[in-house]
Amino acid sequence: MAAFYIYPDAAMDQSTTVLECRPLWSFDDQSAEVAMLALLRQHPARVTDPEAATLFVVPLMPYVSSGAGECMGESHQRRMSRAASALRKSPFLSRRGGHDHLLITNTFRVKTFAPWLKPLLGNATIAWFEQPRLATGERRPGVLYSLAFWRCTVVIPYLANPFCAQQRAAAPEEAHPSSGGAVEAGASLSAQRARRHVRAPGSVFFQGSFSAASYLRGRFASLQDLPGAHVQDVPRGCSESQNASLRPECAASRLRGSPLHTARGMLSHEFCLVPRGDTPSSGRLYAALACRCVPLLIANRFAEHFAFPTRGRYDEWVVSVPEGEFMRSPRASIEGAIHQARPQLTRIRSAMEAAGVELLYDAAGSRAADNMLRDWSASCATGG
């Protein structure tokens, strides 16, 4: 595994400033930069002597910094400018032209860092949320991928809803006879169920905008009357605090759309719909994994953007529903997928437990940082 050095310069390490100005960062799935850096800081492959490093980590948090805005008397633009100035002076950047440098940020908002870092990190690796290149090495078509100015990409997981782990620890899964669970000694069944999450058999959960990728999600209304379903539209903008409270159509969404209530919804349903959004991938996949809600993945090209594909074991716990099949018959395709998956739930949940350690930043013994470093060594250290 690559020995890596994290730049200690105050101009680049913003963990002591922007996190205080953005205390709710953990509820935003594009904030994986914070969680991954936290794992790296404790990683055994980290070295304090830059001469011993084969990889240099630039500890900027551009997405969180952008959200923090004016923070402790300094703007995001000023923070990025100072960081770029400090990086430009690094003898290690010039030594290989940035080829051995890594920036972690899984946001699609490339403008939060490109204006300052594009001249410096054109040869670098970005740990990002999707893979902008095809297997042949050609750049994928599309406006988003045209913004990827860097040489190599390691795909990392989105940040999962933190309440999934918290709620699972506070109220473990209900033991169903099919999963081999047993009643705890000295406790009545009713008392146990009062403190456990119970998933309605065959139930489906989705809460989000029907207008994102509306050609597909626009058909979600036909799923709302499935037995035990919670399939709710959250109009775009209602999940954002700014002005959302002033919009009448947001009132109900704000009541049930908090991260805590969303996690509880996932935890009380067996299956979670994971459709594509504006791009093929979605943070919902990793939230579903964290809540152990079996994902019904409706996105033809998401598999091309799986984080750590050789270790994520996606084929063991992801239930794929082809977009074409869903478009032809939304309800029948979902019911068919559930019918096929339910007899395998015990095996699927076991696979999700194993995958969680590989993909979730807050899992006990998380190997997310290990996997990113391995992928960098395999794909970006000499090629890309």
C-alpha positions as CSV (number, residue, x, y, z in Angstrom):
1,M,0.0,0.0,0.0
2,A,1.3,3.4,-0.9
3,A,3.0,5.4,1.8
4,F,1.4,8.8,1.7
5,Y,2.1,12.3,3.1
6,I,-0.7,14.7,4.0
7,Y,0.4,18.3,3.5
8,P,0.3,20.0,7.0
9,D,0.3,23.6,5.7
10,A,-2.4,25.6,7.4
11,A,-3.3,27.1,4.0
12,M,-4.3,23.7,2.7
13,D,-5.7,22.0,5.9
14,Q,-9.0,23.7,6.6
15,S,-10.3,21.2,9.1
16,T,-10.1,23.7,12.0
17,T,-12.1,26.4,10.2
18,V,-14.7,25.4,7.7
19,L,-16.0,22.4,9.7
20,E,-16.9,24.8,12.5
21,C,-18.8,27.0,10.0
22,R,-20.4,24.0,8.3
23,P,-21.5,21.8,11.3
24,L,-24.1,19.9,9.3
25,W,-21.6,18.6,6.7
26,S,-22.2,15.0,7.7
27,F,-25.8,15.2,6.4
28,D,-24.6,16.0,2.9
29,D,-23.7,13.0,0.8
30,Q,-21.2,15.1,-1.2
31,S,-19.1,15.7,1.9
32,A,-17.1,12.4,1.7
33,E,-13.9,14.5,1.5
34,V,-14.2,15.1,5.3
35,A,-14.8,11.5,6.2
36,M,-12.1,10.1,3.9
37,L,-9.5,12.6,5.2
38,A,-10.4,11.6,8.8
39,L,-9.7,8.0,8.0
40,L,-6.4,8.9,6.3
41,R,-5.2,10.9,9.2
42,Q,-5.3,7.7,11.3
43,H,-4.0,5.3,8.6
44,P,-0.9,3.3,9.2
45,A,0.5,4.0,5.7
46,R,0.6,7.7,6.5
47,V,4.2,9.1,6.9
48,T,5.4,12.4,8.4
49,D,8.5,12.5,6.2
50,P,7.6,13.6,2.7
51,E,10.8,12.0,1.4
52,A,9.4,8.6,2.3
53,A,6.1,9.2,0.5
54,T,5.0,7.9,-2.9
55,L,1.7,9.8,-2.7
56,F,0.9,13.4,-1.6
57,V,-2.6,14.1,-0.3
58,V,-3.8,17.7,-0.6
59,P,-6.2,18.0,2.4
60,L,-8.5,20.7,0.9
61,M,-12.2,20.3,1.5
62,P,-13.4,22.4,-1.4
63,Y,-17.1,21.3,-1.3
64,V,-17.5,21.9,2.5
65,S,-15.5,25.1,2.2
66,S,-17.8,26.4,-0.5
67,G,-20.8,25.6,1.6
68,A,-19.3,27.3,4.6
69,G,-19.0,30.5,2.6
70,E,-17.7,33.5,4.6
71,C,-16.1,31.7,7.5
72,M,-14.0,33.4,10.2
73,G,-13.5,36.4,8.1
74,E,-12.4,34.6,5.0
75,S,-14.3,33.7,1.9
76,H,-14.2,30.4,0.0
77,Q,-12.4,32.1,-2.9
78,R,-9.8,33.4,-0.6
79,R,-9.2,30.0,1.1
80,M,-8.8,28.3,-2.3
81,S,-6.4,31.0,-3.5
82,R,-4.2,30.7,-0.4
83,A,-4.2,26.9,-0.7
84,A,-3.2,27.1,-4.4
85,S,-0.4,29.6,-3.6
86,A,0.9,27.2,-0.9
87,L,0.7,24.2,-3.2
88,R,2.4,26.0,-6.0
89,K,5.5,26.5,-3.8
90,S,5.8,22.8,-2.9
91,P,9.0,21.2,-4.2
92,F,7.1,17.9,-4.2
93,L,4.5,19.1,-6.7
94,S,7.2,20.3,-9.1
95,R,9.2,17.1,-8.8
96,R,6.7,15.0,-10.8
97,G,4.4,17.7,-12.0
98,G,1.6,16.6,-9.6
99,H,1.5,13.0,-11.0
100,D,1.8,11.7,-7.4
101,H,-0.7,14.1,-5.9
102,L,-4.3,13.3,-4.8
103,L,-7.2,15.6,-4.0
104,I,-10.3,14.1,-2.4
105,T,-13.7,15.6,-3.2
106,N,-16.8,13.7,-4.5
107,T,-18.8,16.7,-5.6
108,F,-20.0,17.3,-9.1
109,R,-19.6,21.0,-8.4
110,V,-16.1,21.2,-10.0
111,K,-16.3,25.0,-9.9
112,T,-15.6,24.8,-6.2
113,F,-12.0,24.0,-6.9
114,A,-11.2,24.1,-10.6
115,P,-10.5,27.8,-11.0
116,W,-7.6,27.6,-8.5
117,L,-6.3,24.0,-8.9
118,K,-6.7,23.3,-12.6
119,P,-3.3,24.9,-13.4
120,L,-1.7,22.8,-10.7
121,L,-3.4,19.4,-10.6
122,G,-3.8,18.6,-14.3
123,N,-1.5,15.6,-13.8
124,A,-3.0,14.6,-10.5
125,T,-5.6,12.1,-9.3
126,I,-9.0,13.2,-8.0
127,A,-11.0,10.9,-5.7
128,W,-14.4,11.7,-7.2
129,F,-18.0,10.3,-7.3
130,E,-18.0,9.0,-10.9
131,Q,-15.5,7.7,-13.5
132,P,-15.2,10.3,-16.3
133,R,-13.3,7.9,-18.6
134,L,-14.3,4.8,-20.5
135,A,-12.5,1.5,-20.2
136,T,-10.6,2.5,-23.4
137,G,-9.3,5.6,-21.7
138,E,-11.5,8.0,-23.7
139,R,-13.4,10.6,-21.9
140,R,-17.1,9.9,-21.5
141,P,-19.4,12.2,-23.4
142,G,-21.4,14.9,-21.4
143,V,-20.9,18.3,-19.9
144,L,-20.1,16.9,-16.5
145,Y,-17.2,14.8,-17.7
146,S,-15.8,17.6,-19.8
147,L,-15.1,19.4,-16.6
148,A,-12.8,16.7,-15.3
149,F,-9.5,18.3,-16.0
150,W,-7.3,15.8,-14.0
151,R,-5.3,12.9,-15.3
152,C,-6.7,10.0,-13.3
153,T,-9.8,9.2,-11.1
154,V,-10.4,7.0,-8.2
155,V,-14.2,6.6,-7.6
156,I,-15.1,6.8,-3.9
157,P,-18.4,6.2,-2.1
158,Y,-20.8,9.0,-1.3
159,L,-21.2,9.8,2.4
160,A,-24.1,7.8,3.8
161,N,-26.8,9.1,6.1
162,P,-25.1,9.1,9.6
163,F,-28.4,8.2,11.3
164,C,-28.4,4.8,9.6
165,A,-25.6,3.5,11.8
166,Q,-26.8,5.4,14.8
167,Q,-30.4,4.1,14.6
168,R,-29.2,0.5,13.8
169,A,-27.1,0.6,17.0
170,A,-29.9,2.0,19.1
171,A,-32.6,-0.4,17.8
172,P,-31.2,-3.5,16.1
173,E,-33.0,-5.4,13.3
174,E,-36.1,-7.4,14.2
175,A,-35.2,-11.1,14.1
176,H,-37.5,-12.8,11.6
177,P,-37.9,-16.6,11.6
178,S,-36.5,-16.7,8.0
179,S,-33.3,-15.0,9.1
180,G,-32.7,-17.5,11.9
181,G,-33.2,-14.9,14.7
182,A,-34.1,-16.0,18.2
183,V,-36.0,-14.3,21.0
184,E,-33.7,-12.8,23.7
185,A,-33.8,-14.7,27.0
186,G,-35.9,-13.0,29.7
187,A,-37.6,-10.6,27.3
188,S,-41.1,-10.8,25.8
189,L,-41.5,-10.7,22.1
190,S,-43.6,-7.5,22.3
191,A,-40.9,-5.8,24.5
192,Q,-38.2,-6.7,21.9
193,R,-40.2,-5.4,19.0
194,A,-40.7,-2.1,20.8
195,R,-37.0,-1.4,20.6
196,R,-36.2,-3.1,17.3
197,H,-36.6,-2.0,13.7
198,V,-39.3,-4.0,12.0
199,R,-39.4,-4.1,8.2
200,A,-42.8,-4.7,6.6
201,P,-42.4,-7.7,4.2
202,G,-41.9,-6.6,0.6
203,S,-42.2,-2.9,1.5
204,V,-40.5,-0.2,-0.7
205,F,-39.1,3.2,0.3
206,F,-38.3,6.3,-1.8
207,Q,-38.2,9.9,-0.9
208,G,-36.8,12.4,-3.3
209,S,-37.5,14.6,-6.3
210,F,-39.6,13.0,-9.1
211,S,-38.3,15.8,-11.4
212,A,-34.7,14.7,-11.4
213,A,-34.4,12.3,-14.4
214,S,-38.1,12.9,-14.7
215,Y,-38.5,10.5,-17.7
216,L,-37.8,7.7,-15.2
217,R,-38.9,9.1,-11.8
218,G,-42.0,10.6,-13.3
219,R,-43.4,7.0,-13.2
220,F,-42.8,6.6,-9.5
221,A,-46.4,7.8,-8.7
222,S,-47.6,4.5,-10.0
223,L,-45.7,2.7,-7.2
224,Q,-47.3,4.7,-4.4
225,D,-50.0,2.1,-3.8
226,L,-47.8,-0.9,-3.6
227,P,-48.4,-2.7,-0.3
228,G,-46.4,-1.0,2.5
229,A,-44.8,1.5,0.1
230,H,-43.6,4.9,1.1
231,V,-42.8,6.6,-2.3
232,Q,-42.9,10.4,-1.9
233,D,-42.0,13.3,-4.1
234,V,-39.8,16.0,-2.6
235,P,-40.0,18.9,-5.0
236,R,-36.5,20.2,-5.9
237,G,-35.4,22.9,-3.5
238,C,-37.5,21.6,-0.6
239,S,-34.5,19.8,0.9
240,E,-32.6,23.1,1.0
241,S,-33.1,25.4,3.9
242,Q,-32.9,28.6,1.9
243,N,-36.4,29.8,1.2
244,A,-37.8,26.3,1.3
245,S,-39.9,27.1,4.4
246,L,-41.6,29.8,2.3
247,R,-42.8,27.4,-0.3
248,P,-46.2,25.8,0.5
249,E,-45.5,22.6,-1.4
250,C,-42.4,22.1,0.9
251,A,-44.3,22.0,4.2
252,A,-45.0,18.3,4.3
253,S,-41.7,17.4,2.8
254,R,-39.8,19.3,5.5
255,L,-41.7,17.5,8.2
256,R,-40.7,14.0,7.0
257,G,-37.6,14.8,5.0
258,S,-35.0,15.2,7.7
259,P,-32.0,12.9,7.7
260,L,-33.3,11.2,10.8
261,H,-36.7,10.5,9.5
262,T,-35.3,9.4,6.1
263,A,-33.0,6.9,7.9
264,R,-36.0,5.6,9.9
265,G,-37.9,5.2,6.7
266,M,-35.2,3.2,5.1
267,L,-34.9,1.1,8.3
268,S,-38.5,0.2,8.3
269,H,-38.7,-1.0,4.7
270,E,-37.1,-4.0,3.1
271,F,-36.4,-2.4,-0.2
272,C,-35.2,1.0,-1.3
273,L,-35.6,2.5,-4.8
274,V,-32.3,3.8,-6.1
275,P,-32.9,5.5,-9.4
276,R,-30.4,7.4,-11.5
277,G,-30.5,11.1,-11.0
278,D,-29.0,13.8,-13.2
279,T,-26.0,11.5,-13.6
280,P,-25.9,7.7,-13.4
281,S,-24.8,7.4,-9.8
282,S,-26.7,8.3,-6.6
283,G,-25.8,8.6,-2.9
284,R,-28.9,6.7,-2.2
285,L,-27.1,3.4,-2.9
286,Y,-24.7,4.0,0.0
287,A,-27.5,5.2,2.3
288,A,-29.4,2.1,1.5
289,L,-26.4,0.0,2.3
290,A,-25.9,1.8,5.6
291,C,-29.5,1.2,6.6
292,R,-29.4,-2.4,5.2
293,C,-32.4,-1.5,2.9
294,V,-31.9,-3.7,-0.1
295,P,-31.4,-1.4,-3.1
296,L,-33.5,-1.8,-6.2
297,L,-31.1,-0.1,-8.6
298,I,-32.8,1.6,-11.6
299,A,-29.8,3.0,-13.5
300,N,-28.3,1.2,-16.5
301,R,-24.8,2.7,-16.1
302,F,-24.3,3.0,-12.4
303,A,-22.2,-0.2,-12.3
304,E,-19.6,1.6,-14.4
305,H,-19.2,4.1,-11.5
306,F,-19.3,1.8,-8.5
307,A,-16.7,2.7,-5.9
308,F,-14.1,0.0,-5.3
309,P,-15.8,-2.4,-7.6
310,T,-13.6,-5.4,-6.9
311,R,-14.2,-5.2,-3.1
312,G,-17.7,-3.7,-2.9
313,R,-19.3,-7.1,-3.8
314,Y,-22.2,-5.2,-5.5
315,D,-23.5,-8.2,-7.4
316,E,-24.2,-9.9,-4.0
317,W,-26.5,-7.2,-2.6
318,V,-27.7,-4.9,-5.3
319,V,-30.9,-5.9,-7.1
320,S,-30.8,-4.4,-10.6
321,V,-33.9,-3.3,-12.5
322,P,-33.0,-2.3,-16.1
323,E,-34.3,1.1,-17.0
324,G,-36.0,-0.2,-20.2
325,E,-37.9,-2.8,-18.2
326,F,-39.0,-0.3,-15.6
327,M,-40.1,2.2,-18.3
328,R,-42.3,-0.5,-20.0
329,S,-44.0,-1.6,-16.8
330,P,-42.9,0.2,-13.6
331,R,-45.1,-1.6,-11.2
332,A,-44.6,-5.1,-12.7
333,S,-40.8,-4.7,-12.9
334,I,-40.5,-3.6,-9.2
335,E,-42.9,-6.4,-8.0
336,G,-40.9,-8.9,-10.0
337,A,-37.6,-7.8,-8.6
338,I,-39.0,-8.0,-5.0
339,H,-40.5,-11.4,-5.7
340,Q,-37.1,-12.7,-6.9
341,A,-35.1,-11.1,-4.1
342,R,-37.2,-11.9,-1.0
343,P,-36.2,-15.5,-0.6
344,Q,-32.6,-14.5,-0.7
345,L,-32.8,-11.7,2.0
346,T,-30.7,-13.5,4.6
347,R,-27.9,-13.9,2.1
348,I,-28.3,-10.4,0.8
349,R,-28.2,-8.9,4.2
350,S,-25.1,-10.9,5.1
351,A,-23.4,-9.5,1.9
352,M,-24.4,-6.0,2.9
353,E,-22.7,-6.4,6.2
354,A,-19.5,-7.4,4.5
355,A,-19.8,-4.6,1.9
356,G,-20.4,-2.0,4.5
357,V,-16.9,-2.4,5.9
358,E,-15.4,-1.8,2.4
359,L,-17.6,1.1,1.4
360,L,-18.9,3.0,4.5
361,Y,-16.7,5.6,6.2
362,D,-18.4,5.2,9.6
363,A,-18.4,1.4,9.6
364,A,-16.4,-0.3,12.4
365,G,-13.1,-1.2,10.9
366,S,-13.8,0.7,7.7
367,R,-11.5,-0.1,4.8
368,A,-12.6,2.8,2.6
369,A,-9.3,4.5,2.9
370,D,-7.4,1.2,2.3
371,N,-9.4,0.7,-0.9
372,M,-8.9,4.2,-2.2
373,L,-5.1,3.8,-1.7
374,R,-5.1,0.4,-3.4
375,D,-7.1,1.7,-6.4
376,W,-4.7,4.7,-6.7
377,S,-1.7,2.3,-6.7
378,A,-3.3,0.0,-9.3
379,S,-4.7,2.6,-11.7
380,C,-3.1,6.0,-11.1
381,A,0.4,5.6,-9.7
382,T,2.0,4.9,-13.1
383,G,-0.9,5.0,-15.5
384,G,-4.3,6.5,-15.7
